[in-house]
Amino acid sequence: MNHDKKGLTIGLPKEEHEFEKRLALTPESVQLLIEAGHQVIVESEAGLGINYSDSKFSEVGATIVQNKAEVFEADIVMKIKPPTPKEVDLLKENSTLFSLLQLANYSPKSIEKLLKKRVNAVAYEMMADNKLSFPVVNSISEIEGSAAILIAAELLSNESGGKGILLGGLPGVSPTEVVILGAGIAGSVAARAAVALGASVKVFDNDISKLRDIQRNLGRTLYTSTFHPSVLKNILKTADVVIGTLKYITGSKGFIVTEDYVREMKKGAVIIDLSVDQGGCFETSECDFSKNGSIFEKFGVLHYCVPNISSRVSRTASIALSNIFVPLLLDIGELGGINDKIKMDLGFRHGVYVYNGKLVNTPMGHHFNLPAHDIGLFLSAF
């Protein structure tokens, strides 16, 4: 196994999707990589979505190119959105691609081409750390939980066609009722933000330990409950805002919030589905991915079904992601390359879904109706 430090060539392309503003690396993080002996190639205008000009990247030593193909010639390509078939065509063989997975947006042709090119493909949201948590998912969840409350406040206002309600509470005015489905990171951050504004917050989750943690972390008694259908249904009837952070429940139970539940919510209430790109929490959720989501009214309830909410605050999101990716890339360089990182780091290996042209993720195999293999069978050969 090679442990000699290796200088990496890292490509940072401009995202083709018009609604994707985030970038995997900021100029500050690029500077750290270059100072460590790595080369970073940036496609011209890649940083405009986070309000960084080409000059900001060139000033820290990055190479700016006009041709996207030059970026995809790098050993490691760092994207945000899943690769399009055209982008996969630009990848060189045996290179490594990092991106979000987002199966709802992933083209089957992209997978087929990745396999033929014998690349390594790594999904950010599946990468784990040595504490068995998922740093990218956690970071994005924190951002989206906070952003959800800001979006809810906007949608309740007259300016957005809402009922003209101030999200929170004032003396002599009944507080806004906010219901949060899921006591994970996104739900906890949303609850903290809503409580700080003075809203009446109710949190549902079937994990008692998470409900206990959210009360402990907020430092106050909070209404919490497991998903008892009758309890949830009654709470939803008076809710002003409902934020869903869970995937839909498969099998006979159906969705967490059915159409019948939404039908009985009060007029002018707001639903924000943070899991719409993973199936959603609400049976009434709809998402037009070609338009970066959907905002619509159904049964008098305003639905906000927009994926990638963290892209609304793209600079903050990009800085948060860079804080994760820089140590990762430095470690890959120190270990001598991507293969040694995959062999030695079990958490990182968990994020690999294509290894040397082999599909090594079973859920993806089921999704695309392709055979999936155990990555361990191939590691000893490379």
N, C-alpha and C positions, 0 to 999 in steps of 0.2 A: 504494500500500500504506500502510495506516494504522499509524504508529508511536507515536501518542499513547497515553499510559498510560491504562488503563481500570480502573475499579473493578469487581471481579467480585462476583457473588452466588453463594455456594457452599453447596450443600445437603448435609447429612450425615444420612442416614436411619438409623433403627434396622434392623438386619438381621432379616429375618423367619425365616430358617433357625435353628432352635433350637440347632444345634451350631456356628454361626459366631459367635465371640466377638470377632473382630478389628474394628478401626475404622480408617478411612483417615487420620483426623487426631486427635491428642490435644489436650487443652486448651492445652498449651504451644505446639503448632504453630498452633492456631487464633489464639492471641494474636499471633503473628508476622504472620499474614495480616491481622488486624484493624488492627494498628498500621501496616500498609502501605496501608491505605485500602480494604480489601475487607470485605464483609459475609458472615458465616457463620451459616447457619440450621441448628440442630440439633434433630432430633426428640427429644422427651422420652424418657429412659432409653436413648438410643443408646449411652451410654458405660458402662453397667453391666457389660458383658462384659469390660471392661478395668479395672473397679473405679474408675470416675470417675462421680461424681454429676452431675446437671444443674447444680448450683450451681458446680461447677468450671468448666464451660463458660460459664455466665452471668457469673462473676466476671471473665473475660477479655474480655467484651464480645460473646459470641455471643448470638443470639436463640434462645430455647427455645420450641418450638411443640409442641402436643399432636397436631395433625392432620398426618399423613404427607403429605397432598396439598400442604401449604404448603412442605414441604422440596423436593418435586419441581417446584415452580414456579421454582426457582433456575436461573440460567444454566448452572451446572455442578453436576452431582450426583456425589458421590464415594461409591461403594459398594465392597463387597468381593465378595460373591457375584454371579454373573450376574443380570441383571434378570429378574423374573418378568413374565408378560404383564400382570398387574394393575399392577405398578410402571411398566411402559412406558406404560400408559394414563394415568398421572399426569404423565408428562413433558410439558412444553410443547414446541411445535414449535420447531425450529431450536436447541434446547438441546444441551448436551454431557453425555454420560454416561461416567464412568470406572468400570471394574470389572475383576475377573478374567474371563477368557474361559471356562475350564473347559468345553470342548465337551461332555463327557459329561453335564453338568448343564444345558446351554443349551437352552431350549425353542425349537423352530422358530417357535412363535407369537410369541415375543419378537422374533425377527429380523424377521418380517413386519411387526409393529407399529412397530418402529424405522424401517424403510424408509418406511412410510406417514407417519410423523411428521417425516420429513426432518431427523433429528437427526444429530449426530456421535457416534460411539461409539468409545471407545478402550480397548484391552485392556492392563492393566498389564504382563502377562508378555511382551507383544510390543514394548514400548517399549525402544528402544536409546539409548545415550548416544553422545557423540562419540568414544569409544574402541571403538565397535561391540560393547559388551557390554550385557547386559540387567540393569539395576540391581535391579529388583524380583525377578526370578528368582534372581539371585545372593544377594540378601538373604534371601529365603525359604529358599533352599538351605542357606545357612549355619546358619540356625536349625534346619532339619529334620535336617541332618547331625548336629548336636550332640544334638538331642532323641532321635534314633534310638538312640544309645548309652544314654541314660537309660532309654528304653523297654525296650531289650533287657535291661538290668540288672534292671529290675522283673519282666519276664516270666520270667527265669531263676530268680527267687527262689521260695521256698516259698509266700510270701504270694500269689503269682499262679498257683500250681499248677505251677510249674516244678520243675526237678530239684534246686533248692536250691544253685545254683552262683553264686559271687561272680564277677561279670564283672571280669576282670583277672588278676592273678597274685600269689602269695604264695610266700615261701621254702618249698620242700619240696612245693609244690602245683603241678600242671601248669597253665600259663596257659590261659585261655579262648581258643578259636580263633574269630576273627572274620574272615569273608570279606566283602569289599565289592566289589560289581559296579558299576564306574564310578569313574573318577578325576577327575571334575569337582569342583565346589565342595562339593556335599553329601558326596560320597565322601571328599574330602580332609579335611573337618572331622570326619567320623565316624572316619576313620583316626587323626587326631591325638588325638581324645578316647579312643579305645580303646587306643592306644599309651601314653598318659599313665597309664592305669589298670593297665598291665602285661600287656595281652592280646597274644596272638600274632596279628598282622594280615596278611592276604593281600589284595592288590588286583588286580582284573582290569579291563582296558580294552584296546580295539583301537587306541587312540591312544598311540603310544610316547612322544610328547612330554609327554602328560599323566602317564604313568607316571614319566617322568624328573623332571617338576616336583614330583610328590608326594614323591618321595624327597628331592629338594633342599630342599623346604619343611619337611619333618619333621626334616631334619638327621641322618638315620640311614639305614642300609641297610634296605630293606623288601622283603618278598617281593612281586614284581609279575609279572604275566603277561598276555599277550594271551589271547583266548578260544579256546584249544585245547580242543576238546570232551573229550578223554580226560584232560587235566590238570585241567580244571574239575571233571569228574565225580569224580575221585579226591579232590580237595581238599574237595568238598562232603560226602563220606562221613564226614569227621572233624570237620566244622565244628560249633560250638555256636551261632553266630549268623551269619546271612547277610543282608546289607543290600543291597537292589537300588535303584539310583538311575538306571537307564536305562529308556528306553521299550523295548517289545518290538520285535523285528526282524521286519519284514514280509517277505513272500515265502516262498520255499521253505525258508529256514532255521528259520522258526518262532520260538518263544520262546528267550530266552537260557538259561533253566533249564526244561527240559521236565518233564513229570510223572514220567517214568522216573528223572530225576536226583533229584527230591524223594523218590521212593519208596525210594531207596537211602541217604538221609540217616539219621543215627542218631536214635533215639527221644528226644524231649525237646528237640531242636534248635529254634531260633526263626528264622523268616523274617520280615523287615520289608520290605515293598514300598513304597518311597517314590514309586513311579511308577504306583501302582494306578489313579489317576484319568486316566492318559494311556495306558492299555493294559497296563502292568505289565511286570515282568521275569520273572515266574514263570507257567508255564502253569496252576498250581494256584491262583493268586490269584483271589479273588472279592471284590466290593465292593457292599454294599447301601447305595446313596447315600441312601436314605430314612432310614437309621439311622446315617448318618455312618460307613459302613464296616462291616467284618466282622472279627471275631477268632475263629478256628476252628482245629481240629486236623484234619489230613489226613495219613495214613500215619504218624501218631505225631509229626508236626512241627507246631508251633504257628505259625499264620500271622497276622500283624498287617497287615491291609489297610485302613488308615484314611487317607482323603485329608485334606489340610489339617492336617498334624500341627502346623504352626506355630500353629494356633488353640488348642492345648493351653497355649501360653505367649503368650496373646493380648496382654498388655500389652507384653511385649518386642517382639513382632511389630509391633504398632501403632506403637510408637516408631520402629522401624526403617523402616517404610513412610512414616511422617510425615517422616522425614529426607530421603526421596526426593521426596515430593509437594510439600512447601512451596517449595523452590526452583523446581520446575516451575510451580506456580501463580503464584508471584511473576513468573516470566519471561513467562507468558501475559499477565499484567496489564501488564507493562512494554511488551510488544510491541503491545498494543492489542486483544488478543482471540485466540480459538482459531484462527481462520482464518490469521492471520499466523504463529502458532506452527507450524501444519502446513506452511505454505509455506516457512518458513525453516529448519526443523529436520528434517533427513532421518531421524534416529533416532527422534524423536517421531512423525513421519509413519508410520513402520513399525508403530506400535501402533494406528493408525486402521483399523478394519475396516468402519465405516459412515461415509460422508462426505456430508453434506447429503442423506441419504436414499438413497444409492447404496452397494451392497455393493462394497467395494474390496479384499477379501482373497480371493485365489484358493482357498487351502485351505478356508476357510469356505464358499465357493461350492460346492466339491465335497462338503463334508460335508452341506450342506443342500439340495443339488441346485438351486442358484440361480445365475443369471448373475452373474459378478463382473467389475468394470471396473478399469482402470488409473486410480488416483487423479489422476495427472498430467493426464488429459484434462479434469478438472473444476476444477483449481486456478486456472487463468487467469480463470475466470468469476466467482470470488468474492474 
